[in-house]
């Protein structure tokens, strides 16, 4: 069984476990981008490059790590998921990178896969990615206000204060820049978008 990791700092693992996050986007590996460029340069051309397969079709065939119908473990450290049978000396005790997928308490089933540019995401899909709708805006747990006197914010039930965005896309753009690196939204790379459901 494979595992999949979600960002804890911005509450994405908990959003999956609570069933609020049902989509995730993963960058198409650079090696595949290079393969596509080689594929195009080697393709037959008539008055320019002609290929029978689009870039989107190429990535949808080559890039997905998971398949539709596949059940994947949601990675958590042994400590955070309450697996106290594993000794504290184990690398997975505090780091979910080193856990055994079979010992994870939650799983998701992949229900859909597509490849697209990052900015092709819809408002509805932003919500599936973990953006939360407030009364006067949208927020992502973990994205804080820098200046409460100049920025909109929301106080949540757990006593935390998060920055409010006017649209789901702006909230998601901020999230993806924090999770994947500053400027990622503007670069608009190809991504694999997985839709999933919680099965355990």
C-alpha positions as MATLAB code, in Angstrom:
seq = 'XXXXXXXXXXXXXXXXXXXXXXXXXXXXXXXXXXXXXXXXXXXXXXXXXXXXXXXXXXXXXXXXXXXXXXXXXXXXXXXXXXXXXXXXXXXXXXXXXXXXXXXXXXXXXXXXXXXXXXXXXXXXXXXXXXXXXXXXXXXXXXXXXXXXXXXXXXXXXXXXXXXXXXXXXXXXXXXXXXXXXXXXXXXXXXXXXXXXXXXX';
ca = [
       0.000    0.000    0.000;
       1.159    3.522   -0.819;
       0.906    6.570    1.412;
       0.196   10.203    0.700;
       1.302   13.179    2.772;
      -0.577   16.403    3.410;
       0.721   19.574    5.020;
       0.087   19.743    8.775;
       1.045   23.384    9.251;
      -1.974   24.519    7.234;
      -4.335   21.918    8.648;
      -4.558   19.844    5.474;
      -4.106   16.422    7.100;
      -6.908   17.203    9.549;
      -9.059   18.552    6.709;
      -8.698   15.186    4.934;
      -9.488   13.228    8.103;
     -12.591   15.348    8.722;
     -13.726   14.888    5.110;
     -13.457   18.611    4.297;
     -10.544   18.237    1.876;
     -11.341   15.930   -1.052;
      -8.843   17.107   -3.680;
      -5.118   17.592   -3.923;
      -2.796   18.892   -6.620;
       0.730   17.589   -7.092;
       3.326   19.110   -9.406;
       4.178   17.212  -12.575;
       7.825   16.145  -12.103;
      10.356   18.173  -14.071;
      11.707   14.959  -15.607;
       8.343   14.462  -17.321;
       8.419   18.031  -18.624;
      11.774   17.223  -20.218;
      10.326   13.989  -21.664;
       7.446   15.950  -23.203;
       9.887   18.403  -24.802;
      11.852   15.478  -26.265;
       8.615   13.873  -27.454;
       7.613   17.069  -29.269;
      11.053   17.630  -30.808;
      11.105   14.061  -32.159;
       7.539   14.167  -33.493;
       6.850   14.315  -37.234;
       6.122   17.810  -38.453;
       4.419   19.314  -41.429;
       4.788   23.073  -41.472;
       5.626   22.998  -37.768;
       5.398   20.519  -34.927;
       2.616   17.962  -35.267;
       1.902   15.441  -32.555;
      -1.007   13.065  -32.122;
      -1.062   13.542  -28.355;
      -1.516   16.814  -26.479;
       0.650   17.865  -23.546;
      -2.351   17.321  -21.263;
      -2.917   13.796  -22.622;
       0.783   13.019  -22.255;
       0.827   14.059  -18.588;
      -2.433   12.273  -17.807;
      -0.842    9.105  -19.167;
       2.598    9.492  -17.573;
       2.357   11.659  -14.436;
      -0.184   10.129  -12.004;
       1.388    8.309   -9.072;
      -1.965    6.863   -8.004;
      -4.773    5.247  -10.015;
      -8.543    5.693   -9.902;
      -9.936    3.232   -7.367;
      -6.629    2.864   -5.508;
      -6.786    3.089   -1.713;
      -3.934    5.119   -0.200;
      -2.943    5.600    3.453;
      -2.982    9.134    4.878;
       0.456    9.562    6.442;
       0.641   10.729   10.062;
       3.434   10.372   12.576;
       2.887    7.462   14.964;
       2.703    9.951   17.831;
       0.000   12.108   16.209;
      -2.205    9.162   15.206;
      -1.963    7.503   18.623;
      -0.065    4.414   17.525;
       1.689    3.822   20.820;
       2.719    0.269   19.935;
       5.628    1.718   17.957;
       8.652    2.623   20.105;
       9.471    6.320   20.489;
      12.947    5.648   19.102;
      11.437    4.771   15.680;
      12.016    7.470   13.030;
       8.268    7.493   12.277;
       7.373    8.422   15.860;
       7.699   12.109   15.072;
       8.148   12.093   11.281;
       5.410   10.766    8.989;
       7.885   10.341    6.148;
       9.088    7.120    7.811;
       5.795    5.463    8.759;
       4.438    2.141    7.521;
       1.279    2.796    5.451;
      -0.344   -0.366    6.818;
      -0.251    1.123   10.334;
      -2.060    4.332    9.409;
      -5.639    4.686   10.737;
      -7.048    6.700    7.790;
      -7.239    5.933    4.099;
      -8.553    7.642    0.991;
      -9.800    6.182   -2.290;
      -8.828    7.992   -5.506;
     -12.024    8.782   -7.425;
     -10.746   11.019  -10.221;
      -7.532   12.165  -11.885;
      -6.833   14.953  -14.358;
      -3.895   17.080  -15.436;
      -4.170   20.816  -15.920;
      -2.403   24.077  -15.293;
      -2.475   25.150  -11.646;
      -4.537   28.275  -12.364;
      -7.249   26.229  -14.118;
      -8.685   25.358  -10.701;
     -12.311   26.394  -10.164;
     -13.747   28.083   -7.067;
     -15.548   24.830   -6.165;
     -12.279   22.902   -6.423;
     -10.526   25.467   -4.212;
     -13.036   24.573   -1.508;
     -12.314   20.857   -2.065;
      -8.609   21.680   -1.590;
      -9.211   22.802    1.991;
     -10.219   26.461    1.677;
     -12.881   27.334    4.252;
     -15.776   29.701    3.582;
     -16.478   32.347    6.198;
     -19.309   34.857    6.450;
     -17.405   37.639    4.668;
     -14.546   35.787    2.994;
     -12.445   32.655    2.708;
      -9.532   31.383    4.779;
      -7.056   28.561    5.201;
      -6.233   27.445    8.754;
      -2.606   28.381    9.356;
      -2.413   31.499    7.160;
      -2.223   34.326    9.659;
      -2.756   38.069    9.345;
       0.395   40.125    9.181;
      -1.347   43.332   10.234;
      -4.747   43.113   11.937;
      -5.357   46.838   11.417;
      -5.057   46.541    7.609;
      -6.173   42.993    6.765;
      -9.475   41.191    7.094;
      -9.396   38.262    9.473;
     -11.626   35.694   11.154;
     -11.580   34.348   14.702;
     -12.333   30.623   14.773;
     -13.919   28.504   17.496;
     -10.533   27.196   18.623;
      -9.427   30.751   19.437;
      -7.173   31.224   16.424;
      -7.193   34.133   13.995;
      -6.713   33.575   10.259;
      -6.407   35.922    7.291;
      -9.537   36.351    5.148;
      -9.409   36.420    1.344;
     -12.167   37.822   -0.916;
     -12.330   34.734   -3.182;
     -11.567   30.997   -2.870;
      -8.945   31.311   -5.637;
      -7.003   33.989   -3.756;
      -7.040   31.849   -0.616;
      -5.853   28.800   -2.575;
      -3.173   30.833   -4.388;
      -1.778   31.927   -1.015;
      -1.916   28.352    0.265;
      -0.120   26.836   -2.734;
       2.624   29.476   -2.510;
       3.182   28.581    1.142;
       3.090   24.810    0.612;
       4.981   24.576   -2.700;
       7.134   27.710   -2.705;
       6.689   31.428   -3.275;
       5.665   32.289   -6.814;
       4.213   28.853   -7.581;
       0.765   30.262   -8.396;
       2.226   32.813  -10.823;
       4.398   30.172  -12.515;
       1.208   28.218  -13.250;
       2.869   24.791  -13.692;
       1.236   21.570  -14.840;
      -0.238   19.598  -11.950;
      -1.938   16.270  -11.374;
      -5.276   16.873   -9.641;
      -6.512   13.926   -7.590;
     -10.063   13.766   -6.297;
     -10.664   11.335   -3.446;
     -13.001   10.177   -0.706;
     -12.266    9.184    2.862;
     -12.797    5.455    3.350;
     -11.591    4.994    6.955;
];
